[in-house]
Amino acid sequence: MSAEIVQLSCGCRVTTRRDFLGRVVGTIVERGASCARPDHAPGQQVVMPGRENAAG
């Protein structure tokens, strides 16, 4: 299974996968030039936004 690369609305690019809870998590690959979020550093993991990714 290969990881999918997705671009977030802030411009950061992430590889996505599902964690053990079934949520989609992303690992920051490249920080967007205009991204203002300090937690979006290369190598950091973030839970992807969206209702379909919420644990339920």
N, C-alpha and C positions, 0 to 999 in steps of 0.2 A: 504494500500500500504506500503510495507516494503522498507526500504532504502537498496541500494546495497552498499557493501563495495568493493572498488577498490584500487589496489596498484599502485601508480604513479611510473614513471621511477626513481625518486630520492629515492624510498624506503618507502615513507610515505604512510599510509593507510587512506583513506577518505570514508565517506558515501556520496552518491550522490543523488541529487534531481534536479528538474527543478524549476527555479525562475519564477516570473511573466512575464518576457520577453521571456521565453522559453529556456533560456540558461541552461546548466548543471552546477551546482555549487556543490562544495564539502566542507564538514566540516572535517578538519583534526582530525582523531581519535588517530593516533599513528605516531609520527615522526620517519622517517627512520634514522638508525644509521649513515649513510654517507651523509645525506641531508645537503647541505650548504646554503639553503634558509632561511633567518631569519624570513620570513613571514609564514613559515610552522610550526606553534606551535599548539599544541592540542587546539581545540575549534575555531581556525581561519577558516574563509570561503574563498575559492578561486574559481575563475571561471576556469572550467576545460579546458584544451587545446584541440584544434581540430577545424577544419573548420565546422564540423557539429554542433558545439555548439555556433557558432557565431550568433548574432542577425542579421536577414536579412530582 
